[in-house]
Amino acid sequence: MKIKLPMLLLLFSMSCSAQPKVELSELRFNEDASAMIKDVPDIHQGQLFDRTDMVSYGVSKNTMFYFKDYLPLHVELLSYKGQLTGYAFRMRTFGDQQKVESYFKAKYKMIPAEVKSKLVTSTKYADDKILVEFDAISKESFEKGMFGYVNVRRPDFAAEYERLMQR
């Protein structure tokens, strides 16, 4: 089978312009936020609490930020003092939620968290490097249009965020 030169050039150009895959579970929360979001399409930036050093980046139509082979439709990236300090996303299906939840249960000692709703089972994990908050729902709740949610942040950012929320 012969591949013609124009087809070969097209395939080569597509592979060169492909965006790199970013594995959220491998982030260290010291990455340069501006470098992380460079050339990301459909990104929306907003300051948190009118502070220039606390920024949320909403990535709509996400094609780049994965979590253990799960591709969330929308990801929120959080930046504090120029560094990436967290991310959050919803899980669209019960199967997606189970996949993400099993990773967190295997890696961290997740403990029950504050009850938010009788429909939501909240768990969390915290140490000096990471804060994980995971909201799981039943399969029936997914069928009714609800979503599971995970929020992963660096503790210093989370503490400052909570302090500002108390105002």
Rosetta blueprint (number, residue, H / E / L):
1 M L
2 K L
3 I L
4 K L
5 L H
6 P H
7 M H
8 L H
9 L H
10 L H
11 L H
12 F H
13 S H
14 M H
15 S H
16 C H
17 S H
18 A L
19 Q L
20 P L
21 K L
22 V E
23 E E
24 L H
25 S H
26 E H
27 L L
28 R L
29 F L
30 N L
31 E L
32 D E
33 A H
34 S H
35 A H
36 M H
37 I H
38 K L
39 D L
40 V L
41 P L
42 D L
43 I E
44 H E
45 Q E
46 G E
47 Q E
48 L E
49 F L
50 D L
51 R E
52 T E
53 D E
54 M E
55 V E
56 S E
57 Y E
58 G E
59 V E
60 S L
61 K L
62 N L
63 T L
64 M L
65 F E
66 Y E
67 F E
68 K L
69 D L
70 Y E
71 L L
72 P L
73 L L
74 H L
75 V E
76 E E
77 L E
78 L E
79 S E
80 Y E
81 K L
82 G L
83 Q E
84 L E
85 T E
86 G E
87 Y E
88 A E
89 F E
90 R E
91 M E
92 R L
93 T L
94 F H
95 G H
96 D H
97 Q H
98 Q H
99 K H
100 V H
101 E H
102 S H
103 Y H
104 F H
105 K H
106 A H
107 K H
108 Y L
109 K L
110 M L
111 I E
112 P E
113 A L
114 E L
115 V L
116 K L
117 S E
118 K L
119 L L
120 V E
121 T E
122 S E
123 T E
124 K E
125 Y E
126 A E
127 D L
128 D L
129 K L
130 I L
131 L E
132 V E
133 E E
134 F E
135 D E
136 A E
137 I E
138 S L
139 K H
140 E H
141 S H
142 F H
143 E H
144 K L
145 G L
146 M L
147 F L
148 G E
149 Y E
150 V E
151 N E
152 V E
153 R E
154 R L
155 P H
156 D H
157 F H
158 A H
159 A H
160 E H
161 Y H
162 E H
163 R H
164 L H
165 M H
166 Q H
167 R L
